[in-house]
Amino acid sequence: MGGDPVAATSTAPEFLAAELLRAGSELAAESARFAAMGWMRGTSGNLSQVLARDPLRLAVTASGLDKGELTETDVVLVDELGELLPGDDRGFRPSAEAGLHARIAAVTGANAAVHVHAMAAVEAGFHWPDGVELRDLEMLKGIGHSAHDETVVIPVIQNSQDMVELGDAFEAVYKRPADGIAEVPLVIVASHGMYAWGADLKQARWHAEIAEWLLRFTVRTRT
């Protein structure tokens, strides 16, 4: 994300403000990238960027739109619960999953999150519902861990249509850096996909791409 999060208001003009349009442009570009990879087929998946922290405000890709064809205006502004802020009369709505994006931003301090339906994440969650163990893989360095002599567990949580329940499940398995345990910047939602996050949208994308490679390798080599 370019620069620090900036203040956002719930008034109608803010939905056309330069900062929201900038976020929309970046989110649209990443959506097109993920759609081309087959990770955001049709209208599935969603991406977010933090625009303000106090109170928490996020730009989130609008629901029901082809993720390979988004434009800079195909975003909505949501609050700390993932709810659409008043003032946007365009008829757009956020996905219900915006609530989990907001929880991830609040809990992890990340400024961006991506939710994609990469098949490797769904398969890994199916095979290892209690978490996916990874070890001795060079690519682990890309998600902030050692390539050798460390066991990294990507957490898996059960799917739910209740975002409070899903958010609670995420928070229960999240390892905070303050706990003395290096963060794993992603979580798998069983039978659904994965969420990855980062300090900005580019880093969130890197984490998703690297995690997909690690998960794909692990699924292919399972015994």
C-alpha positions, 0 to 999 in steps of 0.5 A: 500500500502506498504510504500510511493509512489516512483518515476516512469518513463515512460521508458520501464524497469520501467514496470518490476521494483520491485515497479510496480510488487509489486503494481501489486501483491497487485492489483491482490490479491484484484481483485481476492478477489472482483471477488470472491465476484461477484463485478468484474465479468469477465473483469469488474472493475478496481483498482489502486495504486499511485506510484508517486505524482510529476508527478502523476503516477498510477499502474492500472489493465489492461483492458480486462483481467479476474479480478479473474485471474490477475498476478503481471504483469497484470498492466499498468502505467498511467499518471495524465490523466489516459493515458498509458505512452510510453515504454510498448510494451506488448499490454496492455491498461488501461481502459478508467476509469483510468482517473477517478482513476487519478482524484480521486487520485489528488483531494482526496490525496488517494493512492489507489482506487477500482472501483467495480460493487457491485449490492447494489451500483447500486440499491442505485443509482437507488433509490436515484439519488440525493445521498443516506442518511445514519444515525444511523448505527454502520458501518458508523464508518468504513467510518469515520463518527459517528454511531449516530446523523449524516446524511451521504450522499453518493454522486451519479453522472450520468454515462458518457463515457467521463472521464473528464465529469465524473471527473468534476461531481465527483469533484462537489460532493466531500466534502473536509475535508478542507471544515470542512465536513468529507470526504465520501470516495466513490462515486456511478456512477449511473447504473454502480457501485462505486469507493472507495478510501483510504490511501492504498489499504487495506483501500480502500477495507475496505471502499468498503466493508463497503459501500456495507453493508450500501447500501445493508441494506438501499436498503433492508429496504427502504419504 
